[in-house]
């Protein structure tokens, strides 16, 4: 799982990024998962490796966004693919209400790309929920590295 979700993704990105930067154009779409923000929903290695996908995508946007490179992380929920059978849980055992068809997920992801979403959650009704989550994360940045421990630890 780490080889596919972390190592292969990193190597493939490295292989194409230099040419994209040279041309000042290109698009990279990475497939993450809702486990990025709810890792307790599946196993830790899967959630952790998918969190890496989003972190890499956010870093690439920071480093290359103004250089003509568009990046996107797609965070689908349960999608009707062979993934479930390989994981030992047939997709038919999941509630139909949480399983999206592949075609609909791809259409939503591409619509998110057209809207220049950095992170796309195909099933999320209000993108403002993600934006609020991400804003809260960014608001912590100035306080995460300081010369002294927080008062609550003294």
Protein Blocks (a to p, Z undefined) as FASTA:
>chain_A
ZZmmmmmmmmmmmmmmmmmmmnopacddddddfklmmmmlmcfklmmmmmmmmmmmmmmm
mmmmmnopacddddddddddfklmmnopafklpcfklpccfklmmmmmmmmmmnopabdc
fklmblmlmmmmmmmmmmmmmmmpcfbdcfklZZ
